[in-house]
Amino acid sequence: MEAPGAAGDAATLAGPDPELAATMGFSGFGKKARTFDLDAMFEQTRRTAVERSRKILEAREREKEDQAEKEFRCLQPDSPASASSAIGAESTLTPRDAACSESEDSSDEELTGPSVQSQTSARGQNEDTDDDDDEEFIGPPLPPGFKDSDDDHDDDDIQEEDNVSALGLDPSGARLVTGGYDYDVKFWDFAGMDASLQAFRSLQPCECHQIKSLQYSSTGDVILVVSGNSQAKVLDRDGFPVMECIKGDQYIVDMTNTKGHTAMLNSGCWHPKVKEEFLTCSNDGTVRTWDVNNEKKHKGVFKPRSVQGKRVIPTTCTYSRDGKLIAAGCQDGSIQIWDKNMSVHTKFHCRQAHAPGTDTSCLTFSYDGTALASRGGDDTLKIWDIRQFKKPLNSAERLSSFFPMTDCCFSPDDKILVTGTSVKKGGGCGKLFFFDRETFQKLYEIDVTNASVVRCLWHPKLNQIMVGTGNGLAKVYYDPIKSQRGAKLCVVKTKRKERQAETLTQDYIITPHALPMFREPRQRSTRKQLEKDRLDPLKSHKPEPPVAGPGRGGRVGTHGGTLSSYIVKNIALDKTDDSNPREAILRHAKEAEENPYWVAPAYAKTQPKTVFAEVEQEEDETDKPEWKKRKI
């Protein structure tokens, strides 16, 4: 029989009191902990991975079969059944993509320029492709905002570091300035170059920002540098800074009230008539005019707006030929033109000039001021009459553009329009196309190089075309008869031979704190220093060759003429091993005893019998007192 107290303890151990648990707030106290079967979890994970891998392999096999079928259809273009089936299979693509999808699908991952948003959006509509891409990721879900570089064609994968992204020629045509994605700005002088075509100066004015635009002013004394930061710079003809635009306050909502740009610049140009004024556009949604003499604040602000009245980013901007109009191409596909003295409302605008979401890379006015050419990110080139700005006069399509600064320009006689095309990596040659302005018929095309054509510039005085490519080349096309100066000045000059003697001159050591008597004079020119050393008899003295055989003319021969040279020679020829000196000495003991030569003959008369010193016995110090004993 159990005691009542023991029964109460057993009830307490069996489970908690509901009222006490509710009062103390630990309703889950006393429950059994959850157990996990790790082996079952690992087995389930392995099965899931195997199933996903099987699906991926099946999807890849289906893609290979589809690709083989497409190639077979390309080999039989006359078959109506194959043509209709091909159109049906690619019904989710745009008409342009359907026409050239067979040649583009295999190399979409190897673009050599920034992404084309229209093509990526078209591919995004294909659900089968998206499903296959999603299945390839095995593991936790991707974080929000993650972009696959193969689908969106990020700049890191598809563009080269030495892309020539900016070109500028001064009005006289004497100097060319180039800039690229490697942050360098290089200066070229046609009159000072030879056939090697080497730049005479290279600098990085904007540190680690890609160069987007370079242009000489109307007088040619200063250069406008637009880079990836928010502050444009003005350099003189030798590359020294003249002014830098101020950076705006990014915490101000209304961009009119801030003094400068707050985001990355996209483009810029000089006023064609006023030499101190220039124009810039930025990702902060503004187009600003500046004065070189006032770097503390902009001169005027123009704000492009979308149809809903919202802020839109301008990607390119330019002045008209007389400087009275300012035009900007925006990311919503619109082209907006303002009167220079009225910055609130646009004077002309076209909302559907190019495809929305693409970067209009270039706007340029004709020399007569009535036409405007636009190069769009939707692979088109259009020409507009600004007096009837609702519809383009002519348009050319399928002109691929992967860069946000692809150019177009008019010929000096206003009859031809020129633009370049971009190519994928290993996808052929970038070309330069020439179109008739009136009929827009293709007159001519030039294969430039096996990379994209980014910049093109047709100089009116030189009558030469400068081209910047995606693989770091800056090419000049000229006519031997019709062109003037420019490249014709340097191609006729032979390459200068490198002087080998100049590389052997001593380096100049700068010691600014040394005394005047020990300070080396500064070397002005290597050639002058060589001519000066030639007149010095000590420096120009030819060293005499070594004497062969016995000495002559007060000069000792090579060897054997002196005792020291004889001893050195014999020591070098002695090959005996003296590693053990005691054995080496005792080796001659018997011979020295039988035939004494050094010591014994000297004492042969005075001391014929050798007498050695007797060894004294050490005294015993045990009996001596302590104070007489030697202290060790």
C-alpha positions in Angstrom: 0.0 0.0 0.0 1.5 3.3 -1.1 1.5 6.5 0.9 -0.7 9.4 -0.1 2.4 11.6 -0.6 3.9 9.2 -3.0 0.8 9.1 -5.1 0.8 12.9 -5.3 4.4 12.9 -6.5 3.6 10.3 -9.2 0.7 12.5 -10.4 3.0 15.5 -10.6 5.6 13.6 -12.6 2.9 12.2 -14.9 2.0 15.6 -16.3 1.8 19.3 -15.5 -1.2 21.0 -14.1 -3.1 22.8 -16.9 -4.0 25.8 -14.7 -0.3 26.1 -13.6 1.0 25.8 -17.2 -1.4 28.5 -18.4 -0.4 30.8 -15.5 3.3 30.3 -16.0 3.2 30.5 -19.8 4.9 27.1 -20.7 2.0 25.2 -22.1 4.5 23.1 -24.2 6.5 22.0 -21.2 6.9 18.3 -20.7 6.2 17.4 -24.4 8.4 14.9 -26.1 11.1 16.4 -28.3 10.9 15.9 -32.1 13.1 13.2 -33.6 14.6 13.3 -37.1 15.5 10.3 -39.2 18.6 11.6 -41.0 19.0 8.5 -43.1 15.5 9.0 -44.5 16.1 12.6 -45.2 19.4 11.9 -47.1 17.7 9.2 -49.1 14.9 11.6 -50.1 17.4 14.3 -51.1 19.3 11.8 -53.2 16.2 10.7 -55.0 15.2 14.2 -55.7 18.6 15.0 -57.1 18.6 12.0 -59.3 15.1 12.8 -60.6 16.1 16.4 -61.4 19.3 15.2 -63.2 17.2 12.8 -65.3 14.9 15.6 -66.3 17.8 17.9 -67.2 19.3 15.2 -69.4 16.0 14.6 -71.1 15.6 18.4 -71.7 19.0 18.5 -73.3 18.3 15.6 -75.5 15.1 17.3 -76.7 17.1 20.5 -77.4 19.6 18.6 -79.5 16.8 17.0 -81.5 15.1 20.4 -82.1 18.4 21.8 -83.2 19.0 19.0 -85.6 15.5 19.4 -87.0 16.1 23.2 -87.4 19.3 22.5 -89.3 17.5 20.1 -91.6 14.9 22.7 -92.2 17.6 25.3 -93.1 19.0 22.8 -95.7 15.5 22.6 -97.4 14.2 26.2 -97.6 11.9 25.5 -100.6 9.8 23.0 -98.7 6.5 24.6 -97.7 5.8 22.1 -95.0 9.1 22.7 -93.3 8.7 26.5 -93.5 5.3 26.4 -92.0 6.4 24.1 -89.2 9.4 26.3 -88.4 7.2 29.4 -88.2 4.8 27.5 -85.9 7.6 26.4 -83.6 9.0 29.9 -83.2 5.6 31.6 -82.9 6.5 33.1 -79.5 9.4 35.2 -81.1 9.2 38.5 -82.8 9.2 38.4 -86.7 12.8 39.6 -86.7 13.9 36.9 -84.4 11.9 34.2 -86.3 13.8 35.1 -89.5 17.2 34.7 -88.0 16.7 32.5 -84.9 18.5 29.5 -86.5 21.7 31.4 -86.7 21.5 33.2 -83.4 20.4 30.5 -80.9 23.7 28.7 -80.9 25.8 31.7 -79.9 23.5 33.8 -77.7 25.9 33.4 -74.8 28.9 35.0 -76.7 27.7 38.6 -77.3 30.5 41.2 -77.3 28.5 44.2 -76.1 25.9 45.3 -73.6 22.6 43.4 -73.5 19.8 44.1 -76.0 16.7 44.3 -73.9 14.3 43.8 -76.7 15.9 40.4 -77.5 16.0 39.3 -73.9 12.4 40.3 -73.4 11.4 38.3 -76.4 13.3 35.3 -75.1 11.7 35.8 -71.7 8.3 35.0 -73.3 9.3 31.5 -74.2 8.1 29.4 -71.3 9.9 26.2 -72.3 13.3 27.8 -72.2 12.6 29.4 -68.8 11.4 26.0 -67.4 14.6 24.3 -68.6 16.8 27.0 -67.0 14.9 26.7 -63.7 15.5 23.0 -63.6 19.3 23.3 -63.9 19.5 24.9 -60.4 19.7 22.2 -57.8 19.6 23.6 -54.2 18.0 26.5 -52.3 16.0 29.1 -54.3 17.9 32.1 -55.7 17.8 35.4 -53.9 15.4 38.1 -55.2 17.0 40.3 -57.9 19.4 37.6 -59.1 20.2 37.8 -62.8 21.7 35.0 -64.9 24.6 36.4 -67.0 23.8 34.0 -69.9 20.3 35.3 -70.2 20.8 39.0 -69.6 24.2 39.4 -71.3 25.9 41.4 -68.5 28.8 43.6 -69.4 31.3 41.5 -67.5 30.8 38.5 -69.8 30.1 40.1 -73.2 32.3 43.1 -73.7 36.0 43.6 -73.9 38.0 45.8 -71.6 39.8 47.7 -74.4 36.7 48.7 -76.3 37.1 52.1 -78.0 34.0 53.9 -76.7 34.8 57.5 -77.5 36.4 59.4 -80.5 37.1 63.1 -80.9 38.8 65.2 -83.7 39.6 68.8 -83.3 38.0 71.2 -85.9 41.3 71.5 -87.8 41.8 67.7 -88.0 45.3 67.8 -86.6 44.7 65.8 -83.4 42.7 62.7 -82.6 41.7 61.7 -79.1 40.3 58.3 -78.1 38.9 56.8 -74.9 37.8 53.3 -73.9 36.6 50.9 -71.3 40.2 50.7 -69.9 39.8 54.2 -68.5 42.6 55.6 -70.7 42.4 58.7 -72.9 45.1 58.8 -75.7 46.2 61.7 -77.8 47.3 61.2 -81.4 49.0 63.9 -83.5 48.8 63.2 -87.3 51.6 65.6 -88.1 54.0 64.1 -85.4 53.3 60.4 -86.0 55.1 58.1 -88.3 53.9 54.8 -89.9 54.1 53.1 -86.5 51.1 55.2 -85.4 52.0 55.6 -81.7 50.1 58.0 -79.3 52.2 60.7 -77.9 50.2 60.9 -74.6 48.0 58.6 -72.5 46.3 59.5 -69.2 43.4 58.5 -67.0 41.5 61.7 -66.2 38.5 60.0 -64.5 40.4 57.3 -62.6 38.5 54.1 -62.7 35.5 55.2 -64.8 34.9 54.1 -68.4 35.1 56.9 -70.9 31.8 57.4 -72.7 32.2 60.5 -74.8 35.1 62.8 -76.0 34.6 66.0 -78.1 36.7 69.0 -78.9 35.1 72.4 -78.6 34.3 74.6 -81.6 37.6 76.3 -81.3 39.6 73.1 -80.5 41.3 74.5 -77.4 39.5 72.3 -74.8 38.1 68.7 -74.7 34.9 67.6 -73.0 35.3 64.2 -71.2 32.2 62.3 -70.2 32.8 59.2 -68.1 30.8 56.8 -65.9 30.8 59.1 -62.9 28.4 62.0 -62.3 31.0 64.8 -63.0 32.1 65.8 -66.5 35.6 67.2 -67.0 37.1 69.7 -69.4 40.8 69.2 -70.4 43.0 71.4 -72.5 44.7 70.2 -75.7 47.6 68.7 -73.7 45.4 66.8 -71.2 45.7 69.1 -68.2 42.4 69.7 -66.3 40.6 73.0 -66.9 37.4 72.5 -64.9 35.2 69.8 -63.3 31.5 70.0 -62.9 30.1 70.0 -59.4 28.2 67.0 -58.1 24.6 67.5 -57.1 22.9 66.6 -53.8 21.3 63.2 -54.3 18.9 63.7 -51.4 17.0 66.5 -53.1 13.9 65.2 -54.9 13.5 68.0 -57.4 16.6 67.8 -59.7 16.1 71.4 -60.7 17.1 72.6 -57.2 20.4 70.8 -57.1 23.6 72.2 -58.6 24.7 69.2 -60.7 24.1 65.6 -61.7 23.6 63.0 -59.1 23.9 59.8 -61.1 26.1 58.3 -63.9 26.5 60.4 -67.1 25.5 59.0 -70.4 26.5 61.5 -73.1 27.7 65.1 -73.7 28.6 67.6 -76.4 29.7 71.2 -77.0 27.6 74.1 -78.2 28.4 74.6 -82.0 28.5 78.4 -81.7 29.3 79.3 -78.1 32.7 77.9 -77.2 32.2 78.1 -73.4 28.9 76.1 -73.2 28.4 72.3 -73.3 25.6 69.8 -72.6 25.4 66.6 -70.5 22.7 64.0 -69.7 22.6 61.6 -66.9 20.7 58.8 -65.2 19.2 61.2 -62.8 16.7 62.1 -65.5 18.0 65.6 -66.4 19.8 67.3 -69.3 22.0 70.1 -68.1 23.9 72.9 -69.8 27.1 74.2 -68.3 29.5 77.1 -68.7 33.3 76.5 -68.5 33.8 79.6 -66.5 31.3 78.6 -63.8 31.9 75.1 -62.4 29.9 75.7 -59.2 26.4 75.3 -60.8 24.8 74.3 -64.0 23.5 76.9 -66.5 20.1 75.3 -67.3 18.1 72.1 -66.7 15.8 70.2 -69.0 13.8 67.3 -67.6 12.4 64.7 -70.0 9.0 63.3 -69.1 7.1 60.1 -70.1 3.5 60.0 -71.3 2.4 59.7 -67.7 4.5 62.7 -66.7 7.0 60.6 -64.8 10.8 61.0 -64.9 12.6 59.2 -67.8 16.3 58.7 -68.3 18.0 60.4 -71.3 20.6 58.2 -72.9 21.9 60.6 -75.5 21.8 64.4 -76.2 22.9 66.8 -78.8 22.6 70.4 -80.1 21.2 71.4 -83.4 23.7 72.9 -85.9 22.7 76.4 -85.1 22.7 75.7 -81.3 19.0 76.8 -80.9 17.6 73.3 -80.2 18.5 70.6 -77.7 17.5 67.0 -78.5 17.5 64.0 -76.2 16.8 60.3 -76.8 15.2 58.6 -73.8 14.8 55.0 -72.5 11.1 55.0 -73.1 11.8 55.1 -76.8 10.9 58.8 -77.2 12.9 61.7 -78.8 12.3 65.1 -77.1 13.5 68.4 -78.5 13.5 71.7 -76.5 14.1 75.3 -77.5 17.3 76.3 -75.8 15.7 79.3 -74.1 12.6 77.4 -72.9 13.3 74.5 -70.7 9.8 73.6 -69.4 7.9 72.3 -72.4 9.2 70.5 -75.4 9.0 72.1 -78.9 9.0 68.7 -80.7 8.6 65.2 -79.4 7.9 61.7 -80.7 6.8 59.2 -78.1 7.2 56.0 -80.3 10.4 56.9 -82.0 12.1 53.6 -81.0 11.1 50.5 -79.0 10.4 51.2 -75.3 13.0 49.9 -72.9 15.9 50.3 -75.4 18.8 52.8 -75.2 18.8 55.3 -78.1 22.6 55.5 -78.6 23.0 58.5 -80.9 21.2 61.6 -82.2 22.7 63.8 -84.9 21.4 66.7 -86.9 22.1 67.2 -90.6 24.3 70.1 -91.8 21.3 71.9 -93.2 19.5 71.6 -89.9 16.2 70.1 -91.2 16.8 66.4 -90.6 17.6 64.4 -87.5 19.1 60.9 -87.6 18.6 58.5 -84.6 20.4 55.2 -83.9 18.2 53.1 -81.6 18.9 50.1 -79.4 16.1 48.3 -81.3 18.6 47.7 -84.1 17.2 50.5 -86.3 18.4 53.6 -88.0 15.8 56.3 -88.6 15.8 59.8 -90.2 13.3 62.4 -89.2 12.1 65.8 -90.5 11.9 68.0 -87.4 9.2 70.0 -89.1 7.0 66.9 -89.3 8.2 65.0 -86.3 5.4 62.5 -85.9 6.6 59.9 -88.3 10.1 59.0 -89.6 11.0 59.7 -93.3 12.9 56.5 -93.7 14.1 53.6 -91.5 16.6 50.8 -91.8 16.3 47.7 -89.7 18.4 44.7 -88.6 21.4 46.8 -87.8 22.5 45.1 -84.6 23.7 47.4 -81.8 25.0 46.0 -78.5 26.6 49.2 -77.1 24.9 52.3 -75.6 27.1 54.6 -77.7 26.9 53.2 -81.2 27.2 56.2 -83.6 25.6 57.5 -86.7 26.8 60.5 -88.7 26.1 62.5 -91.9 28.6 62.9 -94.7 30.0 66.5 -95.2 27.8 66.9 -98.3 24.7 65.8 -96.4 23.9 63.0 -98.9 25.0 59.9 -97.0 24.3 58.5 -93.6 26.8 56.2 -91.9 26.5 53.8 -89.0 28.2 50.7 -87.6 26.9 47.3 -86.5 27.8 45.1 -83.6 28.6 41.4 -83.8 28.7 38.5 -81.4 32.0 37.1 -80.3 33.2 34.9 -83.2 30.1 35.8 -85.2 31.7 37.6 -88.1 32.9 41.1 -88.9 31.6 44.4 -87.7 30.5 46.5 -90.7 30.2 50.1 -91.6 27.0 50.8 -93.6 26.4 53.7 -95.9 22.8 54.8 -96.7 21.5 57.3 -99.2 19.8 60.1 -97.2 16.8 60.6 -99.6 16.0 57.0 -100.6 17.7 55.2 -97.7 19.1 52.6 -100.0 22.3 50.9 -98.9 25.1 52.3 -101.0 28.1 50.5 -99.6 29.3 48.4 -96.7 32.8 47.9 -95.3 34.1 44.9 -93.2 36.0 46.7 -90.5 37.2 44.0 -88.1 36.1 40.8 -86.4 34.5 42.8 -83.6 31.8 45.4 -83.2 31.9 48.9 -84.7 31.1 51.2 -81.8 32.1 54.7 -82.9 32.2 56.4 -86.3 33.1 60.0 -87.2 33.3 61.7 -90.6 35.3 64.8 -90.4 34.2 67.6 -92.8 37.6 69.2 -93.4 39.7 66.0 -93.7 37.0 64.1 -95.5 38.2 61.0 -93.6 36.2 58.5 -91.5 37.4 57.5 -88.0 36.1 54.2 -86.6 36.4 52.8 -83.1 35.9 49.1 -82.6 35.2 46.7 -79.8 38.6 45.1 -79.9 40.6 48.2 -79.1 41.3 49.4 -82.6 40.9 53.0 -84.0 40.9 52.9 -87.8 41.0 55.7 -90.3 39.6 55.4 -93.8 40.7 58.0 -96.3 40.8 58.6 -100.1 44.2 59.3 -101.6 42.8 62.0 -103.8 39.7 63.5 -102.1 41.0 63.4 -98.5 43.1 66.2 -97.0 45.9 65.9 -94.5 45.1 63.8 -91.4 46.2 60.2 -91.9 47.9 61.1 -95.2 50.6 62.9 -93.2 51.8 60.0 -91.2 51.4 57.0 -93.5 54.1 58.3 -95.8 56.6 58.6 -93.0 58.9 55.6 -92.4 59.3 54.1 -89.0 62.1 55.6 -87.0 64.9 53.2 -86.2 65.5 52.6 -82.5 68.9 53.8 -81.4 70.6 51.0 -79.5 73.1 53.4 -77.9 70.4 55.3 -76.1 69.5 52.2 -74.1 73.1 51.9 -72.8 73.3 55.3 -71.2 73.5 55.6 -67.5 70.4 56.3 -65.5 70.0 59.8 -64.1 70.1 59.6 -60.2 68.2 62.4 -58.6 69.7 63.7 -55.3 67.8 66.8 -54.3 69.5 67.2 -50.9 73.1 66.7 -52.0 75.6 69.5 -52.1 76.0 71.4 -55.4 79.5 70.1 -55.8 78.2 66.4 -55.7 74.9 66.9 -57.5 74.7 65.5 -61.0 73.6 67.9 -63.8 70.1 67.1 -65.1 70.2 65.3 -68.5 68.2 67.4 -70.9 68.5 65.0 -73.8 70.0 61.6 -74.4 71.3 62.6 -77.8 73.0 65.7 -76.5 74.6 63.7 -73.6 76.0 61.2 -76.1 77.5 64.0 -78.2 79.0 65.5 -75.1 80.5 62.2 -74.0 82.0 61.7 -77.5 84.1 64.9 -77.1 85.4 63.8 -73.7 88.8 61.9 -74.3 88.4 59.9 -71.1 84.9 58.7 -71.7 85.4 58.1 -75.4 88.8 56.2 -74.9 88.7 52.7 -76.1 90.1 50.2 -73.6 93.2 48.3 -74.8 92.9 44.6 -75.3 94.8 42.3 -72.9 98.5 41.3 -73.8 98.9 37.9 -75.3 102.2 36.2 -74.4 105.1 37.9 -72.7 104.7 41.5 -71.5 105.8 44.5 -73.6 105.6 48.2 -73.5 105.7 48.3 -69.7 102.7 46.0 -69.6 102.8 42.6 -67.8 101.8 39.5 -69.8 98.8 37.5 -69.0 100.6 35.0 -66.7 104.2 33.8 -65.8 105.8 37.3 -65.9 105.9 37.9 -62.2 106.4 35.7 -59.1 102.9 36.3 -57.9 101.4 35.1 -61.1 103.7 32.1 -61.1 102.7 31.1 -57.6 99.0 31.6 -58.3 99.3 29.4 -61.4 101.1 26.6 -59.5 98.6 26.8 -56.6 95.8 26.4 -59.1 97.5 23.4 -60.6 98.3 21.7 -57.3 95.7 18.9 -56.9 97.1 17.3 -53.7 94.6 16.6 -50.9 95.6 18.3 -47.7 92.5 17.5 -45.8 94.5 15.9 -42.8 97.4 18.3 -42.0 99.1 15.9 -39.5 99.4 13.1 -42.0 100.6 15.6 -44.6 103.5 16.7 -42.3 104.5 13.2 -41.1 104.6 12.1 -44.7 108.0 13.9 -45.0 109.4 12.9 -41.5 111.5 10.0 -42.7 113.0 12.0 -45.6 113.8 14.9 -43.2 115.5 12.6 -40.8 117.7 11.0 -43.4 118.5 14.1 -45.4 118.1 17.1 -43.2 118.1 20.3 -45.2 116.7 23.3 -43.2 117.7 23.1 -39.5 120.4 20.4 -39.1 123.0 21.8 -41.5 123.1 25.0 -39.7 124.2 23.3 -36.4 126.6 20.7 -38.1 129.8 22.4 -36.8 128.6 24.0 -33.6 126.3 21.3 -32.3 126.7 18.2 -34.3 124.7 16.2 -31.7 121.3 17.4 -31.1 120.6 18.5 -27.5 117.0 18.9 -26.5 115.7 20.8 -23.4 115.1 18.6 -20.4 111.6 18.4 -19.1 111.3 19.8 -15.6 109.4 17.9 -13.0 106.5 19.8 -11.5 106.9 20.4 -7.8 104.5 18.8 -5.4 102.4 21.5 -3.8 100.6 19.2 -1.3 103.1 20.1 1.5 103.0 23.8 0.9 100.7 26.0 3.0 97.5 27.3 1.5 98.7 30.8 1.0 101.7 29.5 -1.1 99.7 27.2 -3.4 98.9 28.5 -6.9 95.4 29.6 -7.3 93.8 28.2 -10.3 
